[in-house]
Amino acid sequence: MRIIAVVLWLCASLGANAQGYPNRPVKIIVPFTPAGSPDIVARAMADGAGEVLAQPVVIENVPGAGGNVGTARAAKAPADGYTLVQCTIGTCSINGSLYASPGFDAQKDFAPVFLTGGVMNVFTVNHGFPGRTMQDLVAWAKANPGKLTYGSSGVGASNHLAPEWLAFLTGISMVHVPYKGSGPAIIDIVGGQIMMFNDNEPSILPQIKAGKVRALAVTGAQRSRNLVEVPTMEEEGFKGFVVEPWFGFMVPKGTPAPVIERLNAAFNNALANARVRKRLEETGLRLVGGPPERLGEQMRVETERWARVIKANNIRAE
């Protein structure tokens, strides 16, 4: 009877805590630099969710080690719903296979909250590069082995693995230049310091529209509605070459279920907000939403997929 009484008291206590949640600002750790796609998406969602929760939802950028630093910090935060971390294809489905010790286990240390949506990457080159198509790029790289430089937002990011996949398929040799986020890489491709960058559409789109870089192909299953003139990789002859990064939110494992439900409802409401929706769709984000389980399933499926790619290509991060 004593055990039952303790369990009932604990459930009542958690329910009471959830009823008053949130009574202070909520923080989202974005484990990447400002101005990249993860940051753009998180800030739009925080804006909408804050209105629903009637509390500020603030962003803290904690970059480093392909998202591992910020995500590991979030794993150690109190499981009270006041600290979330943005979940990406890298931190939640790639890094566990890529790094010997990422500092966290995405599926064991966290509980899924919300799957915001997915984007595609865009293969871009600076205006000094002579090629106009992906086939041109491959031909140039074969004629100039080891001279094609490409940037990424960090080892293991989708904008690192997609070019590595291209190299594996075509046998070309390229030089990887990792940056601490998309922002610095964008500066360098615009300035001509690197030749190619395969970035997420939301962060590279303004540079494409401004004519500062040239788009060769997108990695989506279909063309982007923002770049209808740019072919897909499959249209360029690379069958099955589809890379669609995605974004979501998690909380430390042990966060009360009612709190997770409250957060999930707030994010779903944010996604239904016309202002937030327009802001995200203009970046190229394909919106998803739904229950927490949808993010959990996405993490599981993508983890299995990228583990196979990483093992087959013997890719490791130091």
C-alpha positions as CSV (number, residue, x, y, z in Angstrom):
1,M,0.0,0.0,0.0
2,R,2.9,2.4,0.8
3,I,4.4,1.9,-2.7
4,I,1.0,2.6,-4.3
5,A,0.6,5.7,-2.2
6,V,4.0,6.9,-3.2
7,V,3.3,6.3,-6.9
8,L,0.0,8.2,-6.7
9,W,1.6,11.1,-4.9
10,L,4.4,11.2,-7.5
11,C,1.9,11.2,-10.4
12,A,-0.2,13.9,-8.7
13,S,3.0,16.0,-8.2
14,L,4.1,15.7,-11.8
15,G,0.5,16.6,-13.0
16,A,0.5,19.6,-10.7
17,N,3.9,20.7,-12.0
18,A,2.7,20.3,-15.6
19,Q,-0.4,22.3,-15.0
20,G,1.7,25.3,-14.0
21,Y,4.1,24.8,-16.9
22,P,5.7,27.0,-18.1
23,N,6.0,29.8,-15.5
24,R,9.3,31.2,-16.8
25,P,11.2,31.4,-20.1
26,V,11.9,28.2,-22.0
27,K,15.3,27.7,-23.7
28,I,16.1,25.9,-26.9
29,I,19.7,25.0,-27.4
30,V,20.6,25.1,-31.1
31,P,23.9,23.2,-31.4
32,F,25.1,25.2,-34.4
33,T,26.1,28.8,-35.2
34,P,23.6,31.6,-35.9
35,A,22.3,32.2,-39.4
36,G,22.4,28.5,-40.5
37,S,19.3,26.5,-41.4
38,P,18.9,25.0,-37.9
39,D,19.0,28.5,-36.3
40,I,16.6,29.9,-38.9
41,V,14.1,27.2,-38.3
42,A,14.4,27.2,-34.5
43,R,13.9,30.9,-34.2
44,A,10.8,30.9,-36.3
45,M,9.3,28.0,-34.2
46,A,10.4,29.7,-31.0
47,D,8.5,32.8,-32.0
48,G,5.3,30.9,-32.6
49,A,5.5,28.6,-29.6
50,G,6.3,31.5,-27.3
51,E,2.9,33.0,-28.2
52,V,1.1,29.8,-27.3
53,L,3.0,29.2,-24.1
54,A,2.7,32.8,-23.0
55,Q,6.4,32.7,-22.1
56,P,9.5,33.7,-24.0
57,V,11.1,30.8,-25.9
58,V,14.8,31.9,-26.2
59,I,17.5,30.5,-28.4
60,E,21.0,29.6,-27.2
61,N,23.5,28.8,-29.9
62,V,26.1,26.2,-28.6
63,P,28.1,25.1,-31.7
64,G,30.9,22.6,-31.9
65,A,31.8,19.1,-33.0
66,G,29.1,18.8,-35.6
67,G,26.4,19.6,-33.0
68,N,27.7,17.3,-30.3
69,V,28.7,20.0,-27.9
70,G,25.3,21.7,-27.5
71,T,23.4,18.4,-27.7
72,A,25.6,16.8,-24.9
73,R,25.0,19.9,-22.8
74,A,21.3,19.6,-23.2
75,A,21.4,15.9,-22.2
76,K,22.7,17.0,-18.8
77,A,20.0,19.7,-18.3
78,P,17.2,19.2,-15.7
79,A,14.3,17.1,-17.1
80,D,11.7,19.8,-16.4
81,G,10.8,21.1,-19.9
82,Y,12.7,24.4,-19.6
83,T,15.6,23.2,-21.7
84,L,15.0,21.7,-25.2
85,V,17.5,21.0,-27.9
86,Q,17.1,21.1,-31.6
87,C,17.3,17.7,-33.2
88,T,18.8,17.5,-36.7
89,I,19.6,14.7,-39.1
90,G,23.2,15.1,-38.0
91,T,22.9,15.1,-34.2
92,C,20.1,12.6,-34.0
93,S,20.8,10.1,-36.8
94,I,24.4,10.5,-38.1
95,N,26.7,11.4,-35.3
96,G,26.1,8.2,-33.3
97,S,27.8,6.3,-36.1
98,L,30.3,8.9,-37.1
99,Y,31.9,9.7,-33.8
100,A,33.5,7.2,-31.4
101,S,32.2,9.3,-28.4
102,P,29.7,12.0,-29.3
103,G,28.9,12.6,-25.6
104,F,25.3,11.5,-25.8
105,D,22.9,8.9,-27.1
106,A,20.1,10.6,-29.0
107,Q,17.6,7.8,-28.5
108,K,18.5,6.9,-24.9
109,D,19.2,10.3,-23.4
110,F,16.3,12.3,-24.9
111,A,12.6,12.1,-25.4
112,P,11.2,13.3,-28.8
113,V,8.9,16.3,-28.7
114,F,8.2,17.5,-32.3
115,L,9.2,17.0,-35.9
116,T,9.1,20.4,-37.6
117,G,9.9,19.4,-41.1
118,G,12.5,18.7,-43.8
119,V,14.5,20.6,-46.4
120,M,16.8,19.6,-49.2
121,N,20.4,20.5,-49.9
122,V,21.6,22.5,-52.9
123,F,24.9,21.9,-54.7
124,T,26.3,25.4,-55.4
125,V,29.5,26.7,-56.8
126,N,31.2,30.1,-56.8
127,H,31.0,32.1,-60.0
128,G,34.6,31.5,-60.8
129,F,33.9,27.8,-61.3
130,P,33.6,26.9,-65.0
131,G,30.9,24.2,-64.8
132,R,27.2,24.8,-65.2
133,T,25.9,21.3,-64.3
134,M,26.7,18.5,-61.9
135,Q,28.1,16.5,-64.8
136,D,30.4,19.4,-65.6
137,L,31.5,19.5,-62.0
138,V,32.3,15.7,-62.0
139,A,34.2,16.0,-65.3
140,W,36.2,18.9,-64.0
141,A,37.1,17.1,-60.8
142,K,38.2,14.0,-62.7
143,A,40.4,16.2,-64.9
144,N,41.8,18.0,-61.9
145,P,42.1,15.4,-59.1
146,G,42.4,16.8,-55.6
147,K,41.8,20.4,-56.7
148,L,38.0,20.7,-56.1
149,T,37.5,22.3,-52.6
150,Y,34.2,22.0,-50.9
151,G,33.0,23.4,-47.5
152,S,30.7,22.0,-44.9
153,S,29.2,23.2,-41.6
154,G,31.2,20.5,-39.8
155,V,32.3,16.9,-40.1
156,G,29.3,14.6,-40.3
157,A,26.8,17.2,-41.3
158,S,24.6,16.4,-44.3
159,N,26.5,19.0,-46.3
160,H,29.7,16.9,-45.6
161,L,28.2,13.5,-46.2
162,A,26.3,14.3,-49.5
163,P,29.6,15.4,-51.3
164,E,31.3,12.3,-49.8
165,W,28.5,10.2,-51.3
166,L,29.0,11.9,-54.6
167,A,32.8,11.2,-54.5
168,F,32.1,7.6,-53.7
169,L,29.7,7.2,-56.6
170,T,31.8,9.0,-59.2
171,G,35.4,8.2,-58.0
172,I,36.4,11.9,-57.9
173,S,38.8,13.3,-55.4
174,M,37.9,16.5,-53.5
175,V,39.3,18.5,-50.6
176,H,37.0,18.9,-47.6
177,V,37.1,22.2,-45.7
178,P,35.0,22.0,-42.5
179,Y,33.7,25.1,-40.9
180,K,32.0,25.8,-37.5
181,G,28.6,26.3,-39.2
182,S,27.1,27.3,-42.5
183,G,27.7,31.0,-42.0
184,P,31.5,31.0,-42.4
185,A,31.3,28.5,-45.3
186,I,28.8,30.8,-47.1
187,I,31.1,33.7,-46.7
188,D,34.0,31.8,-48.3
189,I,32.1,30.4,-51.2
190,V,30.7,33.8,-52.1
191,G,34.3,35.2,-51.7
192,G,35.8,32.4,-53.9
193,Q,37.9,30.7,-51.1
194,I,36.1,27.4,-51.7
195,M,34.6,26.1,-55.0
196,M,31.6,24.1,-53.9
197,F,29.1,24.1,-51.0
198,N,26.2,21.7,-50.6
199,D,24.2,23.6,-48.0
200,N,20.6,23.3,-46.7
201,E,18.2,25.3,-48.8
202,P,17.1,27.8,-46.1
203,S,20.6,29.2,-45.4
204,I,22.0,29.2,-49.0
205,L,18.8,30.3,-50.8
206,P,19.3,34.1,-50.2
207,Q,22.8,33.8,-51.8
208,I,21.4,32.0,-54.8
209,K,18.6,34.5,-55.3
210,A,21.0,37.4,-55.0
211,G,23.2,35.8,-57.7
212,K,26.2,35.4,-55.4
213,V,26.5,31.6,-56.0
214,R,25.4,29.3,-58.8
215,A,23.0,26.4,-58.0
216,L,23.7,23.2,-59.9
217,A,21.3,20.7,-58.4
218,V,19.1,20.0,-55.4
219,T,19.1,16.8,-53.4
220,G,15.3,16.5,-52.9
221,A,13.1,13.8,-54.4
222,Q,11.5,16.7,-56.4
223,R,12.5,20.1,-57.4
224,S,12.3,23.0,-54.9
225,R,9.4,25.3,-55.3
226,N,11.8,28.1,-54.7
227,L,14.3,26.9,-57.4
228,V,12.1,25.4,-60.1
229,E,14.8,25.9,-62.7
230,V,17.3,23.8,-60.8
231,P,17.3,20.0,-61.5
232,T,17.3,17.3,-58.9
233,M,20.4,15.0,-58.6
234,E,18.3,12.2,-60.0
235,E,17.5,14.4,-63.1
236,E,21.2,15.0,-63.4
237,G,21.8,11.2,-63.7
238,F,22.5,10.2,-60.1
239,K,19.8,7.7,-59.4
240,G,18.7,7.4,-55.8
241,F,20.7,10.4,-54.7
242,V,18.2,12.0,-52.3
243,V,19.3,13.8,-49.1
244,E,16.6,15.6,-47.2
245,P,17.8,17.0,-43.8
246,W,15.2,17.6,-41.1
247,F,14.7,19.4,-37.9
248,G,12.8,18.7,-34.6
249,F,13.0,19.2,-30.9
250,M,13.8,16.9,-28.0
251,V,14.0,17.2,-24.2
252,P,16.1,15.3,-21.7
253,K,14.8,11.8,-20.9
254,G,12.6,11.8,-17.8
255,T,10.7,15.0,-18.7
256,P,7.1,14.5,-17.5
257,A,4.7,13.3,-20.2
258,P,2.2,16.2,-19.6
259,V,5.1,18.7,-20.2
260,I,6.0,17.0,-23.5
261,E,2.4,17.1,-24.5
262,R,2.2,20.8,-23.7
263,L,5.3,21.5,-25.8
264,N,4.1,19.4,-28.7
265,A,0.8,21.2,-28.7
266,A,2.6,24.5,-28.7
267,F,4.8,23.6,-31.6
268,N,1.8,22.2,-33.6
269,N,0.0,25.5,-33.0
270,A,3.1,27.4,-34.1
271,L,3.2,25.5,-37.3
272,A,-0.5,26.3,-37.9
273,N,0.2,30.1,-37.4
274,A,0.0,31.7,-40.8
275,R,2.9,34.0,-40.1
276,V,5.2,31.3,-38.9
277,R,4.1,28.9,-41.6
278,K,4.8,31.5,-44.4
279,R,8.2,32.3,-42.9
280,L,9.2,28.6,-42.9
281,E,7.8,27.7,-46.3
282,E,9.6,30.6,-47.9
283,T,12.9,29.0,-46.8
284,G,12.0,25.8,-48.5
285,L,11.0,23.8,-45.4
286,R,8.5,21.0,-46.0
287,L,6.3,21.1,-42.9
288,V,5.4,17.9,-41.0
289,G,4.2,18.4,-37.4
290,G,2.2,15.8,-35.5
291,P,2.8,13.8,-32.3
292,P,6.2,13.2,-30.6
293,E,6.2,9.6,-32.0
294,R,6.7,11.0,-35.5
295,L,10.1,12.4,-34.6
296,G,11.0,9.2,-32.8
297,E,10.3,7.1,-35.9
298,Q,12.2,9.6,-38.1
299,M,15.2,9.3,-35.8
300,R,15.1,5.5,-35.9
301,V,14.7,5.1,-39.7
302,E,17.4,7.7,-40.5
303,T,19.8,6.3,-38.0
304,E,19.7,2.9,-39.7
305,R,20.1,4.5,-43.2
306,W,23.1,6.7,-42.4
307,A,24.8,4.0,-40.4
308,R,24.9,1.9,-43.6
309,V,26.2,4.8,-45.6
310,I,28.9,5.7,-43.1
311,K,30.1,2.1,-42.7
312,A,30.1,1.4,-46.5
313,N,32.3,4.5,-47.1
314,N,34.4,4.1,-43.9
315,I,33.7,7.7,-42.8
316,R,34.9,8.7,-39.3
317,A,35.1,11.9,-37.5
318,E,38.1,12.6,-35.3
